[in-house]
C-alpha cells in the first residue's frame, strides 16, 4: 500500500495533443527547432507539459515545455 504510492508511475495524459514519439517543431532561443516527444505530464495548474528530446548523436532532453509553445508536427 505504501509502496504503491511511492512507486506510482505517472500515466500519459489522455487529452494530450501530441503522442510519445511525435516529431514536432518548437521555437527555442529565437530559432525554430525540432525534436521528439519523450514524455508528457500534467503540471500544477493542470496544463500539459512535455519533455522533448533534441539532438542526434548526443541527445539532450528539454523539460517542462508547454503544449501551447509547440508549433506543430514536423513533416518528414
C-alpha positions, 0 to 999 in steps of 0.5 A: 500500500505504501509502496504503491504510492511511492512507486506510482508511475505517472500515466500519459495524459489522455487529452494530450495533443501530441503522442510519445514519439511525435516529431514536432517543431518548437521555437527555442532561443529565437530559432525554430527547432525540432525534436521528439516527444519523450514524455508528457505530464500534467503540471500544477495548474493542470496544463500539459507539459512535455519533455522533448528530446533534441539532438542526434548523436548526443541527445539532450532532453528539454523539460517542462515545455508547454503544449501551447509553445509547440508549433506543430508536427514536423513533416518528414 
